[in-house]
Amino acid sequence: MSMKILIKKNNSNPIEILGVGIVKISRLSSEKKIDIVFQKGVGIKLLYKIIKKNMEKIIKKREGILIDLICNFSIYLHYFNGTQDEIIAVIYLDKKEKILNYSELFLISQKLNQCAKMDGSLIKIKDICNQEIEIPRYTGLIALFAIGISGHLFFSKINKNKTKLIEHEIPISGFISALLSFSKEIISHGPETKLKQIYFGNQNFYLNLKDDVILAFLVEKQRISEIFKRYMHIISDEFIYRFKDRINPNTFNGEVAQFQEFKSVVDQYFII
């Protein structure tokens, strides 16, 4: 089950869309650096793809509106001239067949653009988004594990009623890592073959392996939705994006408290 992102407006019904992201493009005259300022409901990789696809148009005009289709989604992009060497882009994502209310989205974009220009802007952006944007959250996820390929458990979030899972989270993470390694070394017949799902009666583990980290999602046995599949990739990409320098197997110091901040990200997308 899932809900859509709701962008709230005063004295009117919410605008329903699938995602929003804020991107800062700098060093326009040289290598063109892209920084993700904020995102909800849209993956980091997709944001990069959208900006790179439209980079030439954005830099040429410096300020304007773009409407595009990408990966079966409708994209509505506002971009604003910042400093001499910087542009702020606000991106909205929705189903390609949906017609967006552009005038109302533009008012939100102007507010976010002003915040993005200020020092310490992320706190203010989060405050605005918490007040005006309700992230859709998928229900049915029992537990989430982020596991190193050696079996070390970096992070977990488990339904508080699943006491056996909580008590055995370390053995579970070791089992998943060992099974994935076994499938890769013994069962697989090619470099693209990966174990993606583990069946446990009325529960299933869905696995996403990226950059030597296994993201394991335990759900009740049911037909998973497209939004769950999308969130699997968003969560996986954001974990790697945030912690890529801390999860290197050659430098990881065994300290897992540093990953606990990721619970707030998980809570944006899933009810556990």
FENNORZI-V322237 format. One record per backbone hydrogen bond with DSSP energy under -1.0 kcal/mol. NH is the residue of the N-H (numbers start at 1). CO is the residue of the C=O. E is the energy in kcal/mol with one decimal. If there is no record, write none. Layout:
nh: [NH:NH]
co: [CO:CO]
e: [E:E]
//
This chain:
nh: [5:6:7:8:12:15:17:18:19:20:21:22:23:24:25:26:27:30:32:33:35:37:38:40:47:48:49:50:51:52:53:54:58:59:60:61:62:64:66:68:70:73:74:75:76:77:78:79:80:82:86:87:88:89:90:91:92:93:94:98:102:105:106:107:108:109:110:111:112:113:114:115:116:117:118:121:125:126:127:128:129:130:131:132:133:134:138:139:142:143:144:145:146:147:148:149:151:154:155:157:159:162:163:166:167:168:172:173:174:175:176:177:178:179:180:181:182:183:184:185:186:187:188:193:198:200:203:204:205:206:207:208:210:213:214:215:216:217:218:219:220:221:229:230:231:232:233:234:235:236:237:238:239:240:241:242:243:244:246:247:251:252:259:260:262:263:264:266:267:269:270:271]
co: [17:134:15:132:9:7:5:93:93:40:91:38:89:35:87:33:85:27:27:26:24:22:22:20:43:44:45:46:47:48:49:50:54:55:56:57:58:79:77:75:73:70:94:68:92:66:90:64:88:86:83:25:80:23:78:21:76:19:74:95:100:101:102:103:104:105:106:107:108:109:110:111:112:113:115:118:121:122:123:124:125:126:127:128:129:6:269:1:218:218:157:216:155:214:152:212:148:146:146:144:142:159:161:162:163:164:168:169:170:171:172:173:174:175:176:177:178:179:180:181:182:182:183:190:205:203:200:219:198:217:196:215:213:210:147:208:145:206:143:204:140:202:225:226:227:228:229:230:231:232:233:234:235:236:237:238:239:240:243:243:248:248:256:257:259:260:261:262:263:266:266:138]
e: [-1.7:-2.2:-2.8:-3.5:-1.1:-2.5:-1.7:-2.3:-1.5:-2.8:-2.3:-3.3:-2.9:-2.9:-3.2:-2.7:-1.1:-1.6:-2.3:-1.8:-2.6:-2.4:-1.7:-2.8:-1.9:-2.2:-2.2:-2.5:-2.3:-2.8:-2.1:-1.5:-2.4:-2.6:-1.9:-2.0:-2.7:-2.3:-2.7:-2.4:-2.3:-1.7:-3.2:-3.5:-2.2:-3.0:-2.8:-2.5:-3.2:-2.3:-1.5:-2.6:-2.4:-3.1:-3.2:-3.2:-2.6:-2.6:-2.0:-1.7:-1.3:-1.9:-2.1:-1.2:-1.3:-2.4:-2.3:-1.5:-2.3:-2.7:-2.0:-1.6:-2.5:-1.1:-1.5:-1.1:-2.8:-2.7:-2.1:-2.6:-2.7:-2.7:-1.6:-2.5:-2.6:-2.7:-3.2:-1.5:-3.3:-1.4:-2.2:-2.3:-2.9:-2.9:-3.2:-1.3:-2.3:-2.2:-1.6:-2.2:-2.7:-2.2:-1.5:-1.9:-2.4:-1.4:-2.2:-2.1:-2.1:-2.4:-2.5:-2.2:-2.5:-2.7:-2.5:-2.2:-2.5:-2.5:-1.9:-2.4:-2.9:-1.1:-2.8:-1.4:-2.4:-2.9:-1.6:-2.5:-2.9:-2.8:-2.4:-2.0:-2.8:-1.6:-3.6:-2.8:-2.8:-2.9:-2.8:-2.6:-1.5:-3.7:-1.8:-2.3:-2.4:-2.2:-1.4:-2.1:-2.9:-2.0:-2.7:-2.4:-2.3:-2.1:-2.7:-2.5:-2.2:-1.3:-1.9:-1.4:-1.6:-2.3:-1.8:-1.5:-1.9:-1.8:-1.0:-2.2:-2.3:-1.3:-2.5:-2.4]
//
